[in-house]
Amino acid sequence: MQTKAEIKGELAEEYLYEFVNLNRGLSIYEISERLGWNVEEVHNLVKKLEEDGLIRINESEEEEKRKRKVYPVGWKDLLPEDVKKSFF
């Protein structure tokens, strides 16, 4: 596994996106632990991917703590609206 120092900028976003696709439903903390990346950096990258519409965050209450789980957006939701209309 590559370290964060070896992955920068847009490449880090792509790497994190692929990681989320393979590891759905992890929290930001769990992602940072598994990748060995700083929690704040993972949080910032997750927010960027969320703003780009590639991932979504579900919030839930577990053991009196708020958990934010990260999921990729489904492929159908990534299609342009005109394409969606022609297929669905």
Secondary structure as UniProt FT lines:
FT   HELIX           4..6
FT   HELIX           9..22
FT   TURN            24..25
FT   STRAND          26..27
FT   HELIX           28..35
FT   HELIX           39..51
FT   TURN            52..53
FT   STRAND          55..62
FT   TURN            63..64
FT   STRAND          65..72
FT   HELIX           75..78
FT   HELIX           81..87
//
